[in-house]
Amino acid sequence: MSERTIRGKTAVAGIGETTYYKRAQAPDPEFKMGLEAVLLAAEDAGIDVREIDGFASYSNDRNTPERIASALGIPHYGFSNMFWGGGGGGGSGAMANAVAAISAGYSDVVVVYRALAQGQFGRFGQGAAVPTVAGAAAFTAPYGLMSPAQTFAMRVQRFMHDHDVSQDVLRAISLTSYAHAQNNPRAVMQGRELTEEIYENSRWIVEPFHLFDCCMENDGAAAVIVVSAERAKDLKQKPAYILGAAQGSFLRQGASAHNAPDYATSNFKTVAPKLYEQAGIGPKDVDVLQSYENFTGGVLMSVVEHGFCEPDECNDFFTTENFRAPDGKLPLNTSGGNLAECYMHGLELITEAVKQIRGTSPNQVENVDISMVTSGPMVQPVSSMILANEPG
Amino acid sequence: MATEQKYALPEGLPAPAPDVDGLGAEFWDATKRHELLVQRCNGCQNWQWGPEHICYECHSFDLGYEQVEPTGTIYSWERVWYPVHPALAMGLPYMTVLIELPQAGNIRMVGNLVGQDPEDTVEIGQNVKAVFEDHGEGEDAYTLVQWEPA
């Protein structure tokens, strides 16, 4: 049997993003922003939007393919896909599903999209005001454990204990994102510089997370057009070839009441090896990394589990010097990401990874061959992706 | 402060309830008797938590609950400073702990640490014992399992 691979078979041909807003500041409805992002992505690719014949999203996006396709008068689509699971775990996973659809011949032009207006719908960071809770929440909510920050702080605390990781590590991740956002006109936090002092003096949300260790709440939409590698070569933009896109979870990570046997993990332990195997590269080949920050502690474990440093070396490796573009060892979250550009549920990390391949990032790293994304640490399932400027 | 109030957390948080299919009912009923139960497979003796309909080891549906000594060790902890629910605003900070039960296959339970100030130091590995915290009356009665230093 020939090798089953997606390596270099598809590419990102177009990206589209609305203006990014603070929560409740968007002048347009969520669905309208979603449409705008799709139109922008098609225009960026140089493809008639009616050619889109596949849809992939994640995190139960409210803006369904049937509504978008009808609104845009799309004559036919052959792929309509939702990546199960919450948070941003499906960012790269939705990309992987788009790749699969194109490789299998279900579709020729797939749009991966996410539209999110937390100002118009519910907020993620609040517990529900209900009289009783059943299911898994019965074992956490009555004890005041009901937000994503609280759910993940428990894992991060244990990881930091096991590997003697200092708070400075989390601080370095946050400072890096804010520093990069200062050069990014699209970033919601441009103009809001973060210093060590401001970080240290900021309030705790839940230890070990200060305010600046937590993602923002925003309104906006983003979209990414995926086509075959052959098609991408003839389009408007330099293709960002997809070398690998992996998704998954491992033993009982979804067990309730925090009972995953291997607990202090970002959940990438089986996904990362699969990703590198698909792509045919290793962590040393990665030129720039966008790593999903629901919370800085998730970046910490994602970076470790993707093999960029050993768990016991974090205090040395996680420095702003190492993470700053353009000259750091591993330029990280070069748009400002979920912490300081926009919490577009991590799709803005994917558009930024594409920009690094194209050479159009606000914090461009020189000579980028390999641009990587990790999506949604600590949720189940998670996903990650490797882009390249050559098909492999 | 938590040490001066009746409960670890202010009143008004959601009360625990079994699933609509009954899963978890034995555990919550037992807490009202101040007994700590953990689900255990009648087939292969595997411990598992939270409650499920099948044993993840041997796939037997023949599951039971076994009463265990109400003690454990702190596996992880978090001191909460931001109220994610209106009821919590008057009770900050508070300490949420993840407790490992070595006598029950190292399963873990979430609770609050009582018997010391929430701002006091907490050590992973510290021994704790369960405190059964009774709430409500009649049909609305329920009991939470909290933990205090042993």
Interface residues (C-beta under 8 A of the other chain):
Chain A: G125 Q126 G127 A128 A129 V130 P131 T132 V133 A134 G135 A136 A137 A138 F139 T140 A141 P142 Y143 G144 L145 M146 S147 A149 Q150 A153 M154 R155 Q157 R158 H161 R203 W204 I205 V206 E207 P208 R252 A255 S256 A257 H258 N259 Y263 A264
Chain B: A8 L9 L13 P14 A15 P16 A17 P18 D19 V20 G24 W28 Q48 W49 G50 Y56 Y75 S76 W77 E78 R79 V80 W81 Y82 V84 H85 P86 L88 G91 P93 Y94 T96 L98 I107 R108 M109 V110 G111 N112 I124 L144 Q146
